[in-house]
């Protein structure tokens, strides 16, 4: 049996100010564009913008 391709995919979020990355999931049906989140950067020890990368 072939498995169905799901709506949720694993994405990488890269910091806009350092090289740190997070991995998370997003629903490709609800969020078709690239997402940007404000997350904690442990290298800089403060919150910065993280952008989705390929």
Backbone bond lengths (Angstrom), bond angles and torsions (degrees), N, CA, C in turn:
res aa  C-N    CA-C-N  psi(-1)  N-CA   C-N-CA  omega(-1)  CA-C   N-CA-C  phi
1 X - - - 1.459 - - 1.521 110.90 -
2 X 1.295 115.92 139.19 1.461 121.11 176.48 1.517 108.95 -86.38
3 X 1.331 116.03 137.58 1.463 119.14 179.41 1.528 110.22 -84.84
4 X 1.314 115.43 146.29 1.469 121.21 179.84 1.522 109.44 -76.32
5 X 1.306 116.72 139.22 1.459 120.49 176.51 1.516 108.15 -76.02
6 X 1.321 117.27 123.67 1.457 121.76 -175.32 1.511 113.49 -80.12
7 X 1.320 115.68 170.86 1.459 121.50 178.70 1.520 112.40 -83.21
8 X 1.347 117.65 -21.84 1.456 120.28 -177.01 1.520 109.78 -92.76
9 X 1.338 116.13 132.35 1.456 121.87 178.32 1.525 109.27 -126.55
10 X 1.333 115.84 154.86 1.468 122.10 177.91 1.517 107.46 -88.20
11 X 1.340 116.38 131.29 1.459 121.76 179.61 1.521 110.03 -127.34
12 X 1.331 116.28 160.59 1.467 122.51 174.21 1.512 108.39 -106.66
13 X 1.328 115.62 138.10 1.459 122.05 173.40 1.519 107.51 -111.84
14 X 1.323 117.00 122.14 1.467 121.38 -178.45 1.515 110.27 -108.40
15 X 1.326 116.08 138.22 1.453 122.33 179.49 1.524 110.38 -65.58
16 X 1.338 115.40 142.16 1.463 119.59 179.29 1.532 111.77 -80.44
17 X 1.343 117.57 -11.92 1.466 119.85 -176.24 1.528 114.65 -119.99
18 X 1.327 118.29 -11.87 1.461 120.71 177.01 1.529 107.77 -144.75
19 X 1.312 116.76 -173.76 1.452 120.78 -177.27 1.513 114.88 -92.08
20 X 1.318 118.05 5.09 1.461 121.74 -176.76 1.525 111.62 -68.82
21 X 1.342 116.68 144.68 1.465 121.08 178.54 1.519 110.63 -132.06
22 X 1.317 115.68 151.41 1.453 124.39 169.89 1.517 107.47 -117.59
23 X 1.330 117.56 152.54 1.455 121.09 169.80 1.521 107.83 -114.86
24 X 1.319 115.98 141.97 1.452 121.60 -179.56 1.519 108.14 -153.88
25 X 1.312 116.72 -178.95 1.456 121.81 178.07 1.509 109.69 -117.76
26 X 1.340 115.22 152.20 1.451 119.40 173.31 1.518 108.65 -141.14
27 X 1.309 115.17 154.77 1.447 121.53 177.77 1.525 107.38 -88.75
28 X 1.334 116.60 115.39 1.466 120.19 -175.37 1.526 112.45 -68.44
29 X 1.321 117.81 -21.28 1.463 120.74 179.33 1.534 111.01 -77.06
30 X 1.337 118.02 -40.09 1.465 121.94 -178.64 1.521 112.37 -83.48
31 X 1.325 117.98 -35.70 1.470 122.74 -177.17 1.522 109.31 -121.71
32 X 1.318 117.08 80.32 1.459 119.88 -177.07 1.537 112.07 -77.30
33 X 1.326 117.88 -26.75 1.467 120.34 179.20 1.532 109.76 -87.08
34 X 1.326 115.66 171.20 1.466 120.13 178.35 1.518 110.14 -72.05
35 X 1.327 115.88 140.67 1.461 119.53 -176.04 1.523 110.65 -100.73
36 X 1.312 115.32 154.59 1.455 123.41 174.54 1.517 107.39 -130.17
37 X 1.322 116.35 129.32 1.460 121.84 -179.61 1.519 109.24 -129.57
38 X 1.305 115.88 151.06 1.458 121.82 175.20 1.524 107.11 -96.12
39 X 1.343 116.68 111.47 1.452 122.50 -175.48 1.524 110.11 -126.81
40 X 1.332 115.38 167.50 1.462 121.45 179.22 1.524 109.79 -81.81
41 X 1.320 116.96 129.44 1.462 123.57 176.69 1.525 108.30 -102.31
42 X 1.343 118.27 110.40 1.468 119.78 -177.64 1.525 113.40 -70.36
43 X 1.316 118.82 -20.59 1.465 121.22 177.60 1.526 110.14 -71.36
44 X 1.335 116.13 -45.56 1.469 121.36 179.80 1.523 112.63 -88.36
45 X 1.329 116.17 -15.17 1.464 124.09 -178.43 1.535 112.04 59.30
46 X 1.327 116.63 44.03 1.457 122.45 173.65 1.531 108.91 -160.05
47 X 1.320 116.85 170.54 1.455 121.83 179.86 1.530 110.51 -83.81
48 X 1.326 115.62 134.65 1.466 122.29 178.01 1.533 108.37 -139.35
49 X 1.330 115.72 170.72 1.462 120.90 177.75 1.529 109.59 -79.79
50 X 1.329 115.25 135.30 1.455 122.69 174.22 1.515 107.78 -115.01
51 X 1.346 116.36 134.25 1.464 121.46 -178.72 1.513 110.00 -117.37
52 X 1.316 114.90 146.55 1.459 120.81 -179.78 1.526 110.26 -69.60
53 X 1.347 116.29 135.14 1.446 122.08 176.52 1.524 108.81 -120.81
54 X 1.298 116.80 167.21 1.468 121.00 177.80 1.500 111.25 -86.03
